[in-house]
Amino acid sequence: MVKLGVFLLARMTPVLGGTDAWLYLVVVTGGITMLTGGVLALLRNDLKQILAWSTVSALGTLMLLLGIGSPVATTAAMVFLLVHALYKSSLFLATGAVDHGAGTRDITRLGSLVKSMPWVAAGAGLAALSMAGLPPLAGFIAKELCRKQTPGTSGTLSDYHRRSCQQCPGRCRRHPGCLAALLRAGWRP
């Protein structure tokens, strides 16, 4: 349900994508959302809140990828959308099982659940490893596509700039394609 906004954004991209206003708006909003969600997830002690804020961060990543608008970025966004739904639903299910079994979701009060809930721990551990992007899990494929969405082997701003921005002789931060590359060049999922 939370991804319906991203789906609407993806459906609007063929109509509005490619304009400077669209790129600035979507990339900057996605980057801010991604960073805000990540920081707020780190500040929480409740398992559900941690997962919810990390979902907000993932939605920001999806917006950023859709805002960039390249075919590789769009493919990465769709794969990441599917994989995120798979591992995050498993983690929310495990959180419900922990809340039912332990009576709390507060991570400061939870400990040694592996002994009392081994199957839940195994499932949550596998989903968490996929979320972290450990190979050969599906999360690795999605995060690798996100990483590779910036054209060029090194993924630097100048590589992207040579291919997308014919208006500038070198690095710049004035054009939308350069701004998108700048935001993505320093972040690797």
C-alpha positions, 0 to 999 in steps of 0.5 A, spaced: 500 500 500 505 504 501 508 503 494 502 506 491 505 513 490 511 510 487 507 507 482 503 513 480 510 517 480 512 511 475 506 512 471 507 519 470 514 519 468 513 518 461 508 524 461 512 529 465 519 525 465 525 529 461 523 536 464 528 539 468 522 541 473 521 534 474 528 531 475 529 537 480 523 535 484 523 528 484 531 527 485 531 532 490 525 530 494 527 522 493 534 524 496 531 528 502 526 522 503 531 517 503 536 520 508 530 523 513 527 516 513 534 512 514 536 517 520 529 517 523 530 509 523 536 509 527 533 513 532 527 509 534 527 503 539 520 500 537 521 494 531 515 496 527 517 503 527 524 502 525 522 498 519 517 503 517 522 508 517 527 504 513 521 503 508 520 511 508 528 511 506 527 505 501 521 509 498 526 515 497 530 511 494 525 509 489 523 516 487 530 518 486 531 512 481 525 514 478 527 521 477 534 520 474 529 516 469 535 512 465 532 505 463 537 502 468 535 506 473 528 505 472 529 497 471 533 498 478 527 501 481 522 496 479 527 490 481 528 494 488 520 495 489 519 488 488 525 485 492 523 490 498 516 488 498 518 481 499 524 482 505 520 487 508 513 483 509 517 478 512 520 482 517 514 485 519 511 478 520 517 476 524 516 483 528 509 481 529 511 474 531 516 477 536 511 482 539 506 476 540 511 471 543 515 476 547 510 481 549 514 487 547 517 490 540 522 494 544 529 492 542 532 494 548 528 489 552 529 484 547 534 479 547 536 471 546 530 470 542 534 465 538 533 460 543 525 461 544 523 463 537 529 459 532 524 459 526 522 466 527 530 468 528 532 464 522 526 467 517 528 474 520 535 473 519 535 471 512 530 477 510 535 482 514 541 479 510 537 480 503 535 487 506 543 488 507 544 486 500 548 479 501 549 475 495 546 471 493 540 473 496 535 477 492 536 484 495 543 483 493 541 483 485 536 489 487 542 493 490 547 492 485 542 494 480 541 501 484 549 501 484 550 500 477 544 505 475 549 511 474 552 510 467 560 508 467 564 503 470 566 508 476 560 511 477 563 518 478 559 524 476 564 526 471 562 519 467 555 521 468 556 528 465 560 525 459 554 521 457 548 525 459 550 533 459 553 535 452 552 543 455 558 543 459 565 541 458 567 539 465 563 537 472 557 542 473 552 542 478 547 547 474 544 541 470 539 536 472 542 530 470 549 533 473 545 534 480 542 527 479 549 524 478 551 528 484 546 525 489 547 518 487 555 518 486 556 518 493 551 513 495 551 506 494 546 502 497 
